[in-house]
Amino acid sequence: VPAENLVGPAGDGFKIEGSATDIIVCTATGCSVDGFDLFGDFNQVEGCSASGCGGEGIDNAGVGTDALGNRFLGNRIDVANRNGAGASFDQFTGNVFDTGGTDTLPEID
């Protein structure tokens, strides 16, 4: 999924339920839930941005997820990894985030 911008969608900006999907240079702004919601395994989010979302900037429920050079700013919580469900990041480098947003208390997921 290359270079797509979503502004203010109800629900998730980008929801990936399959595996081995690359999301490159995409922007999700003002989503009512998560900017990037990942359920499949071995997915990659690179050079993307999520801001002002009511849920997570990136919510990872998959195994072996790569998050490279992204910006997750001002969401309810910027990065969530459902480790209790066995989720894991493989590579997590070059990302910028600021958990808690501007009007919501930080939350640990």
C-alpha positions in Angstrom: 0.0 0.0 0.0 2.0 3.0 -1.2 1.5 6.8 -0.4 -2.1 7.0 0.7 -3.5 9.7 3.1 -6.6 9.2 5.2 -8.0 12.2 7.2 -10.7 11.7 9.8 -12.0 8.2 9.0 -14.4 6.6 11.4 -12.6 3.5 12.7 -9.0 2.6 11.8 -7.0 4.5 9.2 -5.3 1.4 7.9 -6.3 -2.1 9.1 -4.1 -5.0 8.0 -5.5 -8.5 8.6 -3.2 -10.4 6.2 0.5 -11.2 6.5 3.6 -10.0 4.8 2.1 -6.6 3.8 4.2 -3.5 3.4 2.6 -0.1 4.1 5.0 2.6 2.8 4.7 6.4 3.2 1.0 6.5 4.3 -0.6 9.0 6.6 -3.5 8.6 9.0 -4.8 11.7 10.7 -7.7 12.1 13.1 -8.9 8.5 12.9 -11.6 7.7 15.5 -9.7 4.5 16.5 -6.1 3.4 15.4 -4.0 4.9 12.7 -2.4 1.6 11.8 -4.1 -1.6 13.2 -2.0 -4.8 12.4 -3.3 -8.3 12.9 -1.3 -10.4 10.5 2.3 -11.6 10.9 5.5 -10.2 9.3 4.0 -6.9 8.2 6.0 -3.7 7.7 5.1 0.0 8.3 7.7 2.3 6.9 7.9 6.1 6.5 4.3 6.5 7.7 2.6 8.9 10.1 -0.4 8.7 12.4 -1.5 11.7 14.4 -4.5 12.8 16.4 -6.1 9.3 16.5 -8.6 8.3 19.2 -6.8 5.0 19.6 -3.2 3.9 19.0 -0.9 5.4 16.3 0.2 1.8 15.6 -1.5 -1.2 17.3 0.4 -4.4 16.7 -1.2 -7.8 17.3 1.0 -9.6 14.8 4.3 -11.5 15.1 7.6 -10.2 13.5 6.3 -6.7 12.7 8.7 -4.1 11.3 8.2 -0.4 12.1 10.8 1.7 10.4 11.1 5.5 10.3 7.5 6.4 11.3 6.0 9.3 13.2 3.3 8.5 15.8 2.4 11.7 17.5 -0.5 13.0 19.6 -2.6 9.8 19.5 -4.3 8.3 22.6 -1.3 6.1 22.9 1.3 6.1 20.1 2.6 2.6 20.1 0.9 -0.6 21.4 2.2 -4.1 21.2 -0.3 -6.8 22.3 2.4 -8.9 23.9 -0.1 -10.7 26.0 -1.5 -12.1 22.8 2.1 -13.0 21.6 2.6 -10.0 19.4 6.1 -8.8 18.7 8.1 -6.3 16.8 11.1 -7.6 14.9 12.7 -4.3 13.8 11.6 -1.0 15.5 14.0 1.7 14.5 14.0 5.4 13.6 10.5 6.0 14.9 9.3 9.2 16.6 6.5 9.1 19.1 5.0 11.0 22.1 2.5 8.9 24.0 -0.5 10.5 25.5 -1.5 13.0 23.0 -2.4 16.5 24.0 -5.8 16.0 25.8 -5.7 12.4 27.0 -3.7 10.8 29.9 -1.1 8.4 28.7 -2.2 4.8 28.7 -0.2 1.6 28.7 -1.4 -1.2 26.5 
